[in-house]
Every structure is written in C-alpha cells, then in structure tokens.
C-alpha cells in the first residue's frame, strides 16, 4: 500500500541457469590443400543444450572457449607421395600413310616443385597412355 510521496522501486532479475547453452563442433573446413598435407579449421556453433537449436554465439560467452587450433589433413587425390603425371605432345605418326603408331613421353613429376620422380611416386592406374594408333590417308601403290 502506497501513501503520498512514497515510491515503490521495482527490480527485475533474470536467472539463466548455467549450462543452458554449449559449444558444438559443426564441422571442419575443407582441407586447405587439394594435394598432400594441408590444414583444416574447426567451425563451432553455440546451441541450446536440450533443444539443440543453434543460437547466437553470445549465449555461450560463459562457456569455456573451444579449441580453435587447426588440424593437419592429407588428401589422397594426388596419387602416391606427391606425384602427378605430366604428358608431352604426341610425336608424328611413325608412317607416312595408312595405319601406324604415335607416342609421347609421360613423366611422373613432383606436385610442388616440378622435379622428375620415379614412377612409383605416381598412381599407376591413373597413368595416361604413352602410345596410340594413328591413321593417315591410304598409301598409293605405284605412280
């Protein structure tokens, strides 16, 4: 009950129980290298502990900051041990008319510095063909 000049102070207080929100590892980024060793970074999101819905990161400000250190990754798409196949242009056909063969040099080279490697450093099942058949106009007999 208020009388005359007396004023009531109203104080609002909120209680958010500790641990309502938590950091959750959503995913790792793609590997920074398409060949060989690279790195990935973790992508963290803040979410409600029971509903698991993603909320603004500020909701997790009281939670320990998750580890954001990158990790190493090693993609296998390069072939074995950092080598790739390099092809030279096709040579002229070995005949002047009719059926013949042509060839080209195929080398295993380093991804990073372009040096020549021995073939075991490249994937054998991905090696391009080094020889193929060529067909020139039919040979004329006599003249």
BELHUNOR-V320480 format. One record per residue. N is the residue number from 1. SS is DSSP state (h for helix, s for strand, l for the rest). PSI is psi as a letter, one per 40 degrees, with the letter a starting at -180 (NA if undefined). Layout:
N;SS;PSI
N;SS;PSI
This chain:
1;l;h
2;l;i
3;l;h
4;l;b
5;l;e
6;l;h
7;l;i
8;l;h
9;l;h
10;l;h
11;l;h
12;l;h
13;l;i
14;l;i
15;l;h
16;l;h
17;l;h
18;l;h
19;l;e
20;l;d
21;s;i
22;s;i
23;s;i
24;s;h
25;s;h
26;s;d
27;s;i
28;s;i
29;l;i
30;l;i
31;l;h
32;l;e
33;l;h
34;l;e
35;l;h
36;s;a
37;s;h
38;s;a
39;s;i
40;s;i
41;l;i
42;s;i
43;s;h
44;s;i
45;s;i
46;s;h
47;s;i
48;s;h
49;l;d
50;l;d
51;l;d
52;l;e
53;l;i
54;s;h
55;s;i
56;l;i
57;h;d
58;h;d
59;h;d
60;h;e
61;l;d
62;l;e
63;l;i
64;l;h
65;l;h
66;l;i
67;l;h
68;l;e
69;l;i
70;l;i
71;s;i
72;s;i
73;s;i
74;s;h
75;s;i
76;l;e
77;l;e
78;l;e
79;l;a
80;h;h
81;h;f
82;h;f
83;s;i
84;s;i
85;s;h
86;s;h
87;s;i
88;l;i
89;l;i
90;l;h
91;l;i
92;l;i
93;l;i
94;l;e
95;l;i
96;l;e
97;l;i
98;l;a
99;s;i
100;s;a
101;s;i
102;s;i
103;s;i
104;l;i
105;l;h
106;s;h
107;s;i
108;s;h
109;s;i
110;s;h
111;l;d
112;l;d
113;l;e
114;l;e
115;l;i
116;s;h
117;s;i
118;l;i
119;h;d
120;h;e
121;h;e
122;l;i
123;l;h
124;h;d
125;h;e
126;h;e
127;l;h
128;l;i
129;l;i
130;l;e
131;s;i
132;s;i
133;s;i
134;s;i
135;s;h
136;l;i
137;l;i
138;l;i
139;l;h
140;l;h
141;l;h
142;l;a
143;l;NA
